Amino acid sequence: MLITEFLKKLRRKNNETLQDMARKIGCSAQFLFYVESGRSIPPSNWQEILEKKYSLSSKKKRDLKKAIFFSRNRDKIKIDDLKDE
């Protein structure tokens, strides 16, 4: 799961609008929209903020950590994979 899906699910589960969640975690609704749509990567402190503001369970904390990791690394290309043959 990417952070895009995680945030949308969390927001919907809590019946929040983009504006509601943005206020809660301390960012603009526009930036949150960019993160939810995959156009931006969340700041490194979002993991801690989301865990605290939403009282995430241990499982949800692990899911969040994985979602952030995969979102940050999804577009990286290994140079070794581009060998000329």
Backbone as CSV, one residue per row, in Angstrom:
resi,resn,N_x,N_y,N_z,CA_x,CA_y,CA_z,C_x,C_y,C_z
1,MET,0.842,-1.182,0.000,0.000,0.000,0.000,0.887,1.246,0.000
2,LEU,0.512,2.218,-0.784,1.223,3.486,-0.814,0.577,4.465,0.162
3,ILE,1.281,5.535,0.438,0.768,6.539,1.376,-0.522,7.155,0.836
4,THR,-0.664,7.206,-0.476,-1.883,7.764,-1.074,-3.113,7.016,-0.581
5,GLU,-3.058,5.699,-0.643,-4.184,4.864,-0.199,-4.369,4.935,1.306
6,PHE,-3.259,4.891,2.035,-3.326,4.910,3.494,-4.038,6.171,3.988
7,LEU,-3.643,7.312,3.464,-4.237,8.581,3.912,-5.714,8.669,3.568
8,LYS,-6.067,8.276,2.362,-7.475,8.319,1.962,-8.330,7.438,2.863
9,LYS,-7.848,6.213,3.124,-8.602,5.298,3.980,-8.736,5.857,5.396
10,LEU,-7.640,6.374,5.926,-7.652,6.928,7.282,-8.610,8.118,7.370
11,ARG,-8.551,8.974,6.383,-9.411,10.161,6.366,-10.885,9.772,6.266
12,ARG,-11.180,8.837,5.382,-12.570,8.407,5.208,-13.100,7.676,6.435
13,LYS,-12.233,6.854,7.035,-12.634,6.121,8.247,-13.038,7.087,9.358
14,ASN,-12.380,8.232,9.394,-12.656,9.239,10.423,-13.640,10.307,9.959
15,ASN,-14.278,10.056,8.810,-15.273,10.999,8.254,-14.729,12.418,8.157
16,GLU,-13.515,12.548,7.653,-12.872,13.853,7.547,-12.744,14.289,6.085
17,THR,-12.804,15.576,5.882,-12.511,16.153,4.575,-10.996,16.361,4.486
18,LEU,-10.534,16.714,3.309,-9.114,17.065,3.167,-8.761,18.193,4.135
19,GLN,-9.631,19.175,4.211,-9.397,20.332,5.087,-9.305,19.904,6.558
20,ASP,-10.194,18.999,6.982,-10.172,18.515,8.367,-8.842,17.849,8.700
21,MET,-8.434,16.921,7.837,-7.192,16.191,8.101,-5.996,17.128,8.032
22,ALA,-6.006,18.023,7.070,-4.892,18.965,6.927,-4.714,19.802,8.196
23,ARG,-5.815,20.302,8.725,-5.744,21.079,9.971,-5.183,20.224,11.105
24,LYS,-5.647,18.987,11.157,-5.255,18.087,12.243,-3.758,17.778,12.218
25,ILE,-3.186,17.619,11.014,-1.770,17.243,10.926,-0.848,18.429,10.638
26,GLY,-1.443,19.619,10.451,-0.634,20.825,10.321,-0.069,21.110,8.944
27,CYS,-0.875,20.923,7.920,-0.446,21.260,6.562,-1.627,21.883,5.825
28,SER,-1.389,22.313,4.608,-2.491,22.870,3.814,-3.275,21.732,3.167
29,ALA,-4.534,21.995,2.875,-5.358,21.000,2.188,-4.788,20.709,0.806
30,GLN,-4.214,21.721,0.182,-3.629,21.537,-1.150,-2.450,20.564,-1.087
31,PHE,-1.579,20.744,-0.085,-0.434,19.825,0.022,-0.911,18.404,0.317
32,LEU,-1.880,18.271,1.198,-2.432,16.947,1.501,-3.007,16.319,0.241
33,PHE,-3.705,17.112,-0.573,-4.240,16.616,-1.836,-3.107,16.113,-2.730
34,TYR,-2.010,16.864,-2.801,-0.874,16.435,-3.618,-0.282,15.119,-3.116
35,VAL,-0.215,14.955,-1.819,0.300,13.700,-1.266,-0.674,12.564,-1.562
36,GLU,-1.963,12.813,-1.341,-2.980,11.783,-1.603,-3.041,11.382,-3.073
37,SER,-2.704,12.292,-3.954,-2.763,11.989,-5.384,-1.430,11.498,-5.935
38,GLY,-0.425,11.398,-5.069,0.868,10.866,-5.481,1.794,11.877,-6.128
39,ARG,1.433,13.142,-6.076,2.262,14.185,-6.676,3.375,14.667,-5.760
40,SER,3.208,14.455,-4.467,4.218,14.854,-3.480,4.437,13.725,-2.493
41,ILE,5.581,13.758,-1.868,5.935,12.768,-0.845,5.783,13.448,0.514
42,PRO,5.204,12.756,1.480,5.013,13.388,2.790,6.343,13.647,3.499
43,PRO,6.400,14.702,4.295,7.598,14.977,5.086,7.875,13.821,6.055
44,SER,9.102,13.696,6.461,9.492,12.577,7.329,8.781,12.596,8.681
45,ASN,8.353,13.762,9.149,7.707,13.819,10.466,6.224,13.407,10.431
46,TRP,5.671,13.164,9.264,4.266,12.782,9.176,3.979,11.454,9.847
47,GLN,4.919,10.542,9.822,4.678,9.247,10.464,4.356,9.456,11.938
48,GLU,5.175,10.198,12.611,4.958,10.460,14.041,3.668,11.254,14.273
49,ILE,3.437,12.257,13.448,2.227,13.090,13.596,0.967,12.250,13.421
50,LEU,0.918,11.447,12.363,-0.264,10.628,12.100,-0.487,9.594,13.205
51,GLU,0.606,8.990,13.677,0.484,8.003,14.756,-0.148,8.627,15.997
52,LYS,0.277,9.823,16.343,-0.229,10.484,17.552,-1.633,11.042,17.376
53,LYS,-1.856,11.762,16.284,-3.149,12.421,16.074,-4.291,11.431,15.873
54,TYR,-3.963,10.240,15.341,-5.013,9.254,15.068,-4.934,8.028,15.979
55,SER,-4.069,8.063,16.979,-3.916,6.961,17.935,-3.897,5.610,17.213
56,LEU,-2.966,5.482,16.280,-2.910,4.280,15.454,-2.497,3.054,16.256
57,SER,-3.095,1.934,15.917,-2.729,0.653,16.533,-1.335,0.250,16.037
58,SER,-0.762,-0.757,16.656,0.556,-1.242,16.236,0.542,-1.685,14.782
59,LYS,-0.517,-2.358,14.380,-0.626,-2.815,12.989,-0.708,-1.632,12.032
60,LYS,-1.516,-0.637,12.377,-1.645,0.549,11.525,-0.328,1.325,11.468
61,LYS,0.413,1.345,12.559,1.724,2.007,12.563,2.666,1.313,11.589
62,ARG,2.651,-0.032,11.594,3.486,-0.783,10.646,3.036,-0.524,9.213
63,ASP,1.727,-0.503,9.002,1.185,-0.229,7.661,1.605,1.156,7.180
64,LEU,1.547,2.130,8.078,1.944,3.493,7.741,3.426,3.551,7.388
65,LYS,4.248,2.904,8.189,5.691,2.909,7.935,5.987,2.304,6.567
66,LYS,5.343,1.197,6.238,5.531,0.561,4.929,5.029,1.461,3.808
67,ALA,3.885,2.086,4.016,3.297,2.956,2.992,4.233,4.129,2.684
68,ILE,4.805,4.719,3.713,5.739,5.824,3.505,6.989,5.320,2.794
69,PHE,7.512,4.189,3.216,8.709,3.624,2.583,8.466,3.367,1.098
70,PHE,7.385,2.673,0.774,7.106,2.351,-0.618,6.834,3.603,-1.447
71,SER,6.199,4.590,-0.853,5.924,5.834,-1.574,7.207,6.599,-1.875
72,ARG,8.119,6.570,-0.939,9.391,7.277,-1.144,10.295,6.567,-2.143
73,ASN,10.147,5.260,-2.272,11.070,4.482,-3.093,10.478,3.949,-4.389
74,ARG,9.252,4.230,-4.680,8.606,3.650,-5.858,9.188,4.122,-7.177
75,ASP,9.728,5.325,-7.227,10.218,5.863,-8.481,11.732,5.781,-8.647
76,LYS,12.407,5.204,-7.686,13.860,5.104,-7.784,14.235,3.989,-8.748
77,ILE,15.222,4.256,-9.552,15.699,3.272,-10.522,17.114,2.900,-10.141
78,LYS,17.390,1.621,-10.105,18.740,1.169,-9.834,19.548,1.279,-11.121
79,ILE,20.645,1.980,-11.059,21.499,2.168,-12.215,22.005,0.823,-12.737
80,ASP,22.256,-0.123,-11.822,22.740,-1.441,-12.232,21.737,-2.166,-13.134
81,ASP,20.466,-1.833,-13.012,19.445,-2.474,-13.826,19.416,-1.938,-15.259
82,LEU,20.193,-0.911,-15.524,20.203,-0.285,-16.847,21.442,-0.637,-17.658
83,LYS,22.007,-1.796,-17.418,23.232,-2.227,-18.110,22.980,-2.376,-19.607
84,ASP,23.976,-1.968,-20.401,23.926,-2.199,-21.835,24.279,-3.652,-22.110
85,GLU,23.527,-4.227,-22.983,23.825,-5.628,-23.310,24.350,-5.746,-24.704
